[in-house]
């Protein structure tokens, strides 16, 4: 009976690990975790000034990424428009 209990516990542990992996954060990896609402920081490790600076860099990176995506989208639209115009002439 003890073997079956150990197997059951191991199954539960693997299930928990898979759920952590699929939910986007791991509790034992680092001081922060990625959740659905964004980044949640362990306030004991970061000072308020450092936390604000890090948030600003994340915000800037996000803005840059969005800008790059729009530039690529517009470039592709212009390219498709030019191809259509050339083949219709």
C-alpha positions as CSV (number, residue, x, y, z in Angstrom):
1,X,0.0,0.0,0.0
2,X,2.9,2.4,0.7
3,X,4.1,2.1,-2.9
4,X,0.7,3.1,-4.3
5,X,0.7,6.1,-2.0
6,X,4.2,7.2,-3.2
7,X,3.1,6.8,-6.8
8,X,0.0,8.9,-6.2
9,X,2.1,11.6,-4.4
10,X,4.6,11.6,-7.3
11,X,1.7,12.0,-9.8
12,X,0.3,15.0,-7.8
13,X,3.7,16.6,-7.7
14,X,4.2,16.2,-11.5
15,X,0.7,17.6,-12.1
16,X,1.5,20.7,-9.9
17,X,4.8,21.2,-11.8
18,X,3.0,21.1,-15.1
19,X,0.4,23.6,-13.9
20,X,3.1,26.0,-12.7
21,X,4.8,25.6,-16.1
22,X,1.7,26.3,-18.1
23,X,0.5,29.1,-15.8
24,X,3.5,31.3,-16.7
25,X,5.4,31.4,-13.5
26,X,7.5,29.1,-11.3
27,X,7.6,29.8,-7.6
28,X,11.1,28.5,-7.0
29,X,12.9,30.0,-9.9
30,X,13.3,33.7,-9.1
31,X,12.1,36.6,-7.0
32,X,9.4,37.6,-9.5
33,X,6.7,35.8,-11.3
34,X,4.7,36.5,-14.5
35,X,1.0,36.4,-13.8
36,X,-2.0,37.3,-16.0
37,X,-2.0,40.8,-14.6
38,X,1.7,41.4,-15.4
39,X,4.8,41.3,-13.3
40,X,4.6,40.8,-9.6
41,X,7.7,41.5,-7.7
42,X,9.0,40.3,-4.3
43,X,9.2,43.7,-2.6
44,X,11.7,42.4,0.0
45,X,14.4,42.1,-2.7
46,X,13.9,45.4,-4.6
47,X,13.9,48.9,-3.2
48,X,11.1,51.2,-4.4
49,X,13.4,53.3,-6.5
50,X,14.8,50.1,-8.2
51,X,11.3,48.8,-8.7
52,X,10.1,52.0,-10.4
53,X,13.2,52.1,-12.6
54,X,12.6,48.5,-13.6
55,X,9.0,49.1,-14.4
56,X,10.0,52.1,-16.5
57,X,12.4,50.0,-18.5
58,X,9.7,47.3,-19.0
59,X,7.3,50.0,-20.2
60,X,9.8,51.4,-22.6
61,X,10.6,47.9,-24.0
62,X,6.9,47.3,-24.5
63,X,6.4,50.6,-26.3
64,X,9.5,49.9,-28.6
65,X,8.1,46.4,-29.4
66,X,4.7,47.8,-30.3
67,X,6.3,50.5,-32.5
68,X,8.4,47.9,-34.3
69,X,5.4,45.7,-34.9
70,X,3.5,48.7,-36.4
71,X,6.4,49.6,-38.6
72,X,6.6,46.1,-40.0
73,X,2.9,45.9,-40.5
74,X,2.9,49.2,-42.4
75,X,5.9,48.2,-44.5
76,X,4.2,44.9,-45.5
77,X,1.0,46.8,-46.4
78,X,2.9,49.2,-48.6
79,X,4.8,46.3,-50.2
80,X,1.5,44.5,-51.0
81,X,0.0,47.6,-52.4
82,X,2.9,48.2,-54.7
83,X,2.9,44.6,-55.9
84,X,-0.9,44.9,-56.7
85,X,-0.4,48.2,-58.5
86,X,2.5,46.9,-60.6
87,X,0.7,43.8,-61.7
88,X,-2.5,45.7,-62.5
89,X,-0.6,48.2,-64.8
